[in-house]
Every structure is written in C-alpha cells, then in structure tokens.
Amino acid sequence: MAQRPIDLHYWPTPNGIKITIMLEECGLPYEVRPVNIAKGEQFRPEFLAISPNNRMPAIVDPDGPGGQPISVFESGAILQYLGRKTGKFYPADERGRVEAEQWLFWQMGGLGPMAGQAHHFRQYAPEKVPYAVDRYTKECNRLYGVMNRRLADREYLAGAYSIADMASFPWVRPHQNQGQDLAEFPNLNAWFRRMASRPAVAKAVLVGADLRKNYDLANDKEAQKVMFGQTARK
C-alpha cells in the first residue's frame, strides 16, 4: 500500500528547513500546511493540539506506529522519528547513533538558540543593545569554530551524513545575518558547500519560498508584536 503523505506544519525558517531536508532526502511524500508565524497562526487551538509549545515545525504522520496517526513537534524529535521510521541518516548501531545524537543536541541546545539570539539583536530588536549584539555574535563565532575543528578530518559532523548535518545547515545558511564570515572557517565552508550541492538539500531550501514574498519581519512592527515578547498569559 502506498504511503500516505505526511502533513508538515511549516514556515520557511531554519527549523522548518531541517524537516524539508530530511523529507526530501528520504523521499517521503509530504504536504505543506503553512503556519504563518507573523500572523499568529501558531497560537491557533488546532495547531496547539499538535505543537503545545506554539512553535513550528510539527508533523502528523497518518502512517505512524501500529498504522495509527502520530503527531510530533520539536524539530530534533521529528528528525529522530523520521530517521527511525525510514532507517536512513540516523545510525542503528549505538556508537554511530551517539555520534549523530550528540551533534544533533549540540545544534538544538547551542547553535540554534545562539544564532537565533544573534539574529534577534542584530536585526529585530527595536533598539540596538551593544552588549547583546557583541555577546551573541561572539558566541556564534565560537560555535562556528567548534564545527570547523570537528570537520577538519571528516566530511560530515558524525562522520557519515546524518540528521546532525540536516539540523545544522539551515542555521549556517544565514551566517551573514549572524555577523559571520565563512572564509574564516575553511573546513566549515567546505562542508557548507558540500551540503548545499546535495540535490535534496537544494530542493528543500526552496520549499515555501513563495510564503516569504511579503514577509519582512525586520520592518513589520505588527509581526514583531505577535512573535516577540509572548508570556504565559498571552
């Protein structure tokens, strides 16, 4: 029986692109369900039922375990789920799995959050906060250095191409917005070019490109109100 498409609740951000890369690399059928984060669609009850943290991406796989639908939120968890489902890009042996997981979690806990803060304070903050700009730009630089050293003697972060690379690549794509120059990191730069040249990756980064045509978060004050400064009550 042909596999039914996975619903991908998506907006073209680095975390969203992680999942389109994995889906394209695995050749899994999927349908994009846009979640316009600038308009607050991530706070709709129907989306919160899938992603209680009101963040995208999230997926609903109609052919989940036991043939029953399953929803998964958090990009790292989605990558792991799809890796287990397909047996691709997520090693089955313990040593290989540890290699991939430690770099996946490094991205989830380090590269993504720090790059995100660099983006915020360099582009979106209503007033420039020199300490914050300096703090997160330098931390991104340090993390790029970690990747550069790791890639000195291997092509990919975990040795073989894996979900760890898929998780990290979208966060390196906007390196200029983070105040980084890839020319300073030759091993990382070579990896970045290697990743970008993969056909599935090249296709994945274009998914939802049309959604960004009228999306200018840096200058859209109403969208910034929706996205930034949320509390438990709002």
C-alpha positions as YAML, in Angstrom:
chain: A
units: angstrom
residues:
- id: 1
  name: MET
  ca: [0.00, 0.00, 0.00]
- id: 2
  name: ALA
  ca: [1.34, 3.39, -0.96]
- id: 3
  name: GLN
  ca: [2.38, 5.57, 1.92]
- id: 4
  name: ARG
  ca: [0.10, 8.49, 2.64]
- id: 5
  name: PRO
  ca: [1.67, 11.98, 2.69]
- id: 6
  name: ILE
  ca: [2.95, 13.37, 5.97]
- id: 7
  name: ASP
  ca: [1.38, 16.70, 6.93]
- id: 8
  name: LEU
  ca: [4.17, 19.22, 7.53]
- id: 9
  name: HIS
  ca: [3.06, 22.25, 9.53]
- id: 10
  name: TYR
  ca: [5.65, 24.67, 8.29]
- id: 11
  name: TRP
  ca: [7.09, 28.10, 7.81]
- id: 12
  name: PRO
  ca: [10.37, 28.64, 5.93]
- id: 13
  name: THR
  ca: [12.65, 29.21, 8.92]
- id: 14
  name: PRO
  ca: [15.83, 27.29, 9.77]
- id: 15
  name: ASN
  ca: [13.93, 24.86, 11.99]
- id: 16
  name: GLY
  ca: [11.35, 24.27, 9.27]
- id: 17
  name: ILE
  ca: [14.00, 23.71, 6.61]
- id: 18
  name: LYS
  ca: [15.60, 20.97, 8.72]
- id: 19
  name: ILE
  ca: [12.50, 18.88, 8.15]
- id: 20
  name: THR
  ca: [12.08, 19.56, 4.44]
- id: 21
  name: ILE
  ca: [15.70, 18.43, 4.01]
- id: 22
  name: MET
  ca: [15.02, 15.15, 5.81]
- id: 23
  name: LEU
  ca: [11.77, 14.52, 3.95]
- id: 24
  name: GLU
  ca: [13.41, 15.19, 0.60]
- id: 25
  name: GLU
  ca: [16.47, 13.09, 1.41]
- id: 26
  name: CYS
  ca: [14.26, 10.17, 2.47]
- id: 27
  name: GLY
  ca: [11.94, 10.55, -0.49]
- id: 28
  name: LEU
  ca: [8.91, 10.66, 1.78]
- id: 29
  name: PRO
  ca: [5.67, 12.14, 0.42]
- id: 30
  name: TYR
  ca: [4.51, 15.21, 2.32]
- id: 31
  name: GLU
  ca: [2.10, 18.10, 2.10]
- id: 32
  name: VAL
  ca: [2.96, 21.54, 3.43]
- id: 33
  name: ARG
  ca: [0.46, 23.12, 5.82]
- id: 34
  name: PRO
  ca: [1.63, 26.74, 6.14]
- id: 35
  name: VAL
  ca: [1.71, 28.22, 9.64]
- id: 36
  name: ASN
  ca: [2.14, 31.97, 9.21]
- id: 37
  name: ILE
  ca: [4.04, 32.89, 12.35]
- id: 38
  name: ALA
  ca: [3.86, 36.61, 11.51]
- id: 39
  name: LYS
  ca: [0.07, 36.47, 11.76]
- id: 40
  name: GLY
  ca: [-0.05, 34.39, 14.91]
- id: 41
  name: GLU
  ca: [-1.31, 31.19, 13.32]
- id: 42
  name: GLN
  ca: [0.98, 29.23, 15.64]
- id: 43
  name: PHE
  ca: [-1.37, 30.14, 18.50]
- id: 44
  name: ARG
  ca: [-4.47, 28.63, 16.96]
- id: 45
  name: PRO
  ca: [-6.01, 25.83, 19.07]
- id: 46
  name: GLU
  ca: [-5.80, 23.31, 16.24]
- id: 47
  name: PHE
  ca: [-2.06, 23.90, 15.92]
- id: 48
  name: LEU
  ca: [-1.51, 23.87, 19.69]
- id: 49
  name: ALA
  ca: [-3.09, 20.42, 19.75]
- id: 50
  name: ILE
  ca: [-0.14, 19.28, 17.61]
- id: 51
  name: SER
  ca: [2.59, 21.59, 18.90]
- id: 52
  name: PRO
  ca: [1.85, 22.67, 22.51]
- id: 53
  name: ASN
  ca: [4.91, 24.93, 22.53]
- id: 54
  name: ASN
  ca: [3.29, 27.02, 19.75]
- id: 55
  name: ARG
  ca: [6.35, 26.67, 17.59]
- id: 56
  name: MET
  ca: [6.75, 25.10, 14.20]
- id: 57
  name: PRO
  ca: [7.58, 22.80, 12.56]
- id: 58
  name: ALA
  ca: [5.37, 19.90, 13.53]
- id: 59
  name: ILE
  ca: [4.28, 16.85, 11.58]
- id: 60
  name: VAL
  ca: [1.34, 14.49, 11.53]
- id: 61
  name: ASP
  ca: [2.18, 11.10, 10.07]
- id: 62
  name: PRO
  ca: [-1.01, 9.22, 9.13]
- id: 63
  name: ASP
  ca: [1.01, 6.01, 8.96]
- id: 64
  name: GLY
  ca: [2.51, 6.15, 12.42]
- id: 65
  name: PRO
  ca: [3.41, 3.25, 14.73]
- id: 66
  name: GLY
  ca: [0.88, 0.45, 14.52]
- id: 67
  name: GLY
  ca: [-0.67, 2.07, 11.47]
- id: 68
  name: GLN
  ca: [-2.16, 4.85, 13.61]
- id: 69
  name: PRO
  ca: [-1.58, 8.59, 13.08]
- id: 70
  name: ILE
  ca: [1.04, 10.28, 15.23]
- id: 71
  name: SER
  ca: [1.93, 13.94, 15.68]
- id: 72
  name: VAL
  ca: [5.46, 15.07, 16.54]
- id: 73
  name: PHE
  ca: [6.69, 18.53, 17.49]
- id: 74
  name: GLU
  ca: [10.24, 19.86, 18.06]
- id: 75
  name: SER
  ca: [12.50, 19.67, 15.02]
- id: 76
  name: GLY
  ca: [15.09, 17.40, 16.64]
- id: 77
  name: ALA
  ca: [12.44, 14.91, 17.73]
- id: 78
  name: ILE
  ca: [10.95, 14.98, 14.22]
- id: 79
  name: LEU
  ca: [14.35, 14.21, 12.68]
- id: 80
  name: GLN
  ca: [14.84, 11.29, 15.05]
- id: 81
  name: TYR
  ca: [11.34, 9.97, 14.39]
- id: 82
  name: LEU
  ca: [11.79, 10.10, 10.62]
- id: 83
  name: GLY
  ca: [15.21, 8.51, 10.96]
- id: 84
  name: ARG
  ca: [13.76, 5.59, 12.90]
- id: 85
  name: LYS
  ca: [10.79, 5.33, 10.54]
- id: 86
  name: THR
  ca: [12.91, 5.11, 7.41]
- id: 87
  name: GLY
  ca: [16.16, 3.67, 8.75]
- id: 88
  name: LYS
  ca: [18.01, 6.49, 6.97]
- id: 89
  name: PHE
  ca: [20.52, 9.10, 8.16]
- id: 90
  name: TYR
  ca: [20.19, 8.01, 11.81]
- id: 91
  name: PRO
  ca: [22.53, 5.11, 12.61]
- id: 92
  name: ALA
  ca: [21.09, 1.97, 14.15]
- id: 93
  name: ASP
  ca: [24.33, 0.96, 15.89]
- id: 94
  name: GLU
  ca: [24.87, 2.54, 19.29]
- id: 95
  name: ARG
  ca: [28.24, 4.18, 18.58]
- id: 96
  name: GLY
  ca: [27.02, 5.68, 15.35]
- id: 97
  name: ARG
  ca: [23.80, 6.84, 16.95]
- id: 98
  name: VAL
  ca: [25.66, 8.54, 19.80]
- id: 99
  name: GLU
  ca: [27.85, 10.37, 17.28]
- id: 100
  name: ALA
  ca: [24.80, 11.70, 15.45]
- id: 101
  name: GLU
  ca: [22.80, 12.49, 18.58]
- id: 102
  name: GLN
  ca: [25.49, 14.47, 20.35]
- id: 103
  name: TRP
  ca: [25.84, 16.80, 17.37]
- id: 104
  name: LEU
  ca: [22.07, 16.98, 16.92]
- id: 105
  name: PHE
  ca: [21.68, 18.05, 20.55]
- id: 106
  name: TRP
  ca: [24.63, 20.42, 20.19]
- id: 107
  name: GLN
  ca: [22.71, 22.17, 17.45]
- id: 108
  name: MET
  ca: [19.43, 22.15, 19.36]
- id: 109
  name: GLY
  ca: [20.95, 23.47, 22.57]
- id: 110
  name: GLY
  ca: [23.73, 25.66, 21.19]
- id: 111
  name: LEU
  ca: [23.96, 26.67, 17.55]
- id: 112
  name: GLY
  ca: [20.24, 27.26, 17.01]
- id: 113
  name: PRO
  ca: [19.48, 29.28, 20.16]
- id: 114
  name: MET
  ca: [22.66, 31.36, 19.95]
- id: 115
  name: ALA
  ca: [22.25, 32.08, 16.24]
- id: 116
  name: GLY
  ca: [18.61, 32.94, 16.92]
- id: 117
  name: GLN
  ca: [19.61, 35.46, 19.55]
- id: 118
  name: ALA
  ca: [22.22, 36.93, 17.21]
- id: 119
  name: HIS
  ca: [19.53, 37.33, 14.56]
- id: 120
  name: HIS
  ca: [17.19, 38.98, 17.04]
- id: 121
  name: PHE
  ca: [19.58, 41.54, 18.46]
- id: 122
  name: ARG
  ca: [21.31, 42.29, 15.16]
- id: 123
  name: GLN
  ca: [18.11, 42.65, 13.08]
- id: 124
  name: TYR
  ca: [14.88, 42.76, 15.04]
- id: 125
  name: ALA
  ca: [15.48, 44.43, 18.39]
- id: 126
  name: PRO
  ca: [13.72, 47.83, 18.48]
- id: 127
  name: GLU
  ca: [16.88, 49.37, 19.87]
- id: 128
  name: LYS
  ca: [20.48, 48.30, 19.46]
- id: 129
  name: VAL
  ca: [21.87, 46.73, 22.61]
- id: 130
  name: PRO
  ca: [25.66, 46.67, 22.03]
- id: 131
  name: TYR
  ca: [26.35, 44.14, 24.79]
- id: 132
  name: ALA
  ca: [23.76, 41.69, 23.43]
- id: 133
  name: VAL
  ca: [24.94, 42.10, 19.82]
- id: 134
  name: ASP
  ca: [28.54, 41.51, 20.89]
- id: 135
  name: ARG
  ca: [27.67, 38.62, 23.20]
- id: 136
  name: TYR
  ca: [25.72, 36.55, 20.68]
- id: 137
  name: THR
  ca: [27.86, 37.41, 17.66]
- id: 138
  name: LYS
  ca: [30.92, 36.17, 19.53]
- id: 139
  name: GLU
  ca: [29.13, 33.04, 20.74]
- id: 140
  name: CYS
  ca: [28.12, 32.23, 17.16]
- id: 141
  name: ASN
  ca: [31.74, 32.71, 16.17]
- id: 142
  name: ARG
  ca: [32.84, 30.29, 18.89]
- id: 143
  name: LEU
  ca: [30.31, 27.69, 17.76]
- id: 144
  name: TYR
  ca: [31.40, 28.04, 14.16]
- id: 145
  name: GLY
  ca: [34.91, 27.36, 15.41]
- id: 146
  name: VAL
  ca: [33.70, 24.18, 17.10]
- id: 147
  name: MET
  ca: [32.24, 22.97, 13.80]
- id: 148
  name: ASN
  ca: [35.34, 23.98, 11.91]
- id: 149
  name: ARG
  ca: [37.57, 21.90, 14.17]
- id: 150
  name: ARG
  ca: [35.19, 18.95, 14.06]
- id: 151
  name: LEU
  ca: [35.16, 18.97, 10.27]
- id: 152
  name: ALA
  ca: [38.94, 19.09, 9.93]
- id: 153
  name: ASP
  ca: [39.22, 15.33, 9.37]
- id: 154
  name: ARG
  ca: [35.74, 14.29, 8.23]
- id: 155
  name: GLU
  ca: [33.17, 15.31, 5.65]
- id: 156
  name: TYR
  ca: [30.19, 15.40, 7.98]
- id: 157
  name: LEU
  ca: [29.63, 16.09, 11.66]
- id: 158
  name: ALA
  ca: [29.04, 12.48, 12.69]
- id: 159
  name: GLY
  ca: [31.36, 11.04, 10.07]
- id: 160
  name: ALA
  ca: [28.62, 9.80, 7.75]
- id: 161
  name: TYR
  ca: [25.95, 12.20, 6.51]
- id: 162
  name: SER
  ca: [23.18, 12.32, 9.11]
- id: 163
  name: ILE
  ca: [20.36, 14.23, 10.74]
- id: 164
  name: ALA
  ca: [23.03, 16.21, 12.63]
- id: 165
  name: ASP
  ca: [24.11, 17.87, 9.38]
- id: 166
  name: MET
  ca: [20.50, 18.48, 8.35]
- id: 167
  name: ALA
  ca: [19.88, 20.20, 11.68]
- id: 168
  name: SER
  ca: [22.92, 22.46, 11.50]
- id: 169
  name: PHE
  ca: [22.96, 23.50, 7.85]
- id: 170
  name: PRO
  ca: [19.87, 25.75, 7.93]
- id: 171
  name: TRP
  ca: [21.33, 27.69, 10.83]
- id: 172
  name: VAL
  ca: [24.59, 28.31, 8.96]
- id: 173
  name: ARG
  ca: [22.83, 29.48, 5.79]
- id: 174
  name: PRO
  ca: [22.13, 32.99, 7.20]
- id: 175
  name: HIS
  ca: [25.69, 33.31, 8.53]
- id: 176
  name: GLN
  ca: [25.97, 36.92, 7.34]
- id: 177
  name: ASN
  ca: [22.99, 37.89, 9.49]
- id: 178
  name: GLN
  ca: [24.88, 36.43, 12.45]
- id: 179
  name: GLY
  ca: [27.93, 38.58, 11.65]
- id: 180
  name: GLN
  ca: [29.99, 35.61, 10.49]
- id: 181
  name: ASP
  ca: [32.32, 35.17, 7.51]
- id: 182
  name: LEU
  ca: [32.68, 31.55, 6.37]
- id: 183
  name: ALA
  ca: [36.03, 32.39, 4.80]
- id: 184
  name: GLU
  ca: [37.39, 32.38, 8.37]
- id: 185
  name: PHE
  ca: [36.34, 28.72, 8.74]
- id: 186
  name: PRO
  ca: [37.67, 26.72, 5.77]
- id: 187
  name: ASN
  ca: [36.51, 23.30, 6.95]
- id: 188
  name: LEU
  ca: [33.07, 24.59, 7.80]
- id: 189
  name: ASN
  ca: [32.92, 26.44, 4.49]
- id: 190
  name: ALA
  ca: [33.76, 23.24, 2.59]
- id: 191
  name: TRP
  ca: [31.04, 21.37, 4.50]
- id: 192
  name: PHE
  ca: [28.56, 24.15, 3.80]
- id: 193
  name: ARG
  ca: [29.24, 23.94, 0.06]
- id: 194
  name: ARG
  ca: [29.07, 20.15, 0.20]
- id: 195
  name: MET
  ca: [25.67, 20.34, 1.87]
- id: 196
  name: ALA
  ca: [24.32, 22.99, -0.49]
- id: 197
  name: SER
  ca: [25.29, 20.89, -3.52]
- id: 198
  name: ARG
  ca: [23.15, 17.92, -2.46]
- id: 199
  name: PRO
  ca: [20.08, 17.82, -4.78]
- id: 200
  name: ALA
  ca: [17.65, 17.09, -1.94]
- id: 201
  name: VAL
  ca: [19.01, 19.98, 0.12]
- id: 202
  name: ALA
  ca: [18.86, 22.37, -2.83]
- id: 203
  name: LYS
  ca: [15.21, 21.40, -3.35]
- id: 204
  name: ALA
  ca: [14.34, 21.52, 0.36]
- id: 205
  name: VAL
  ca: [15.52, 25.09, 0.95]
- id: 206
  name: LEU
  ca: [13.13, 26.34, -1.75]
- id: 207
  name: VAL
  ca: [10.04, 24.81, -0.15]
- id: 208
  name: GLY
  ca: [7.70, 27.61, 0.85]
- id: 209
  name: ALA
  ca: [9.83, 30.31, -0.75]
- id: 210
  name: ASP
  ca: [6.65, 31.92, -2.05]
- id: 211
  name: LEU
  ca: [5.45, 32.32, 1.54]
- id: 212
  name: ARG
  ca: [8.22, 34.84, 2.16]
- id: 213
  name: LYS
  ca: [7.38, 37.15, -0.73]
- id: 214
  name: ASN
  ca: [5.55, 39.63, 1.51]
- id: 215
  name: TYR
  ca: [7.31, 38.63, 4.72]
- id: 216
  name: ASP
  ca: [9.63, 41.31, 6.13]
- id: 217
  name: LEU
  ca: [9.96, 40.68, 9.84]
- id: 218
  name: ALA
  ca: [12.76, 43.20, 10.25]
- id: 219
  name: ASN
  ca: [10.41, 46.05, 9.31]
- id: 220
  name: ASP
  ca: [6.98, 44.65, 10.18]
- id: 221
  name: LYS
  ca: [6.25, 46.01, 13.65]
- id: 222
  name: GLU
  ca: [2.90, 44.24, 13.92]
- id: 223
  name: ALA
  ca: [4.51, 40.88, 13.15]
- id: 224
  name: GLN
  ca: [7.20, 41.59, 15.75]
- id: 225
  name: LYS
  ca: [4.48, 42.20, 18.35]
- id: 226
  name: VAL
  ca: [2.98, 38.81, 17.51]
- id: 227
  name: MET
  ca: [6.27, 36.92, 17.61]
- id: 228
  name: PHE
  ca: [8.29, 38.60, 20.34]
- id: 229
  name: GLY
  ca: [7.53, 39.18, 23.99]
- id: 230
  name: GLN
  ca: [5.00, 36.40, 24.48]
- id: 231
  name: THR
  ca: [4.23, 35.36, 28.03]
- id: 232
  name: ALA
  ca: [2.24, 32.53, 29.57]
- id: 233
  name: ARG
  ca: [-0.83, 34.79, 29.62]
- id: 234
  name: LYS
  ca: [-0.55, 35.92, 26.02]
...
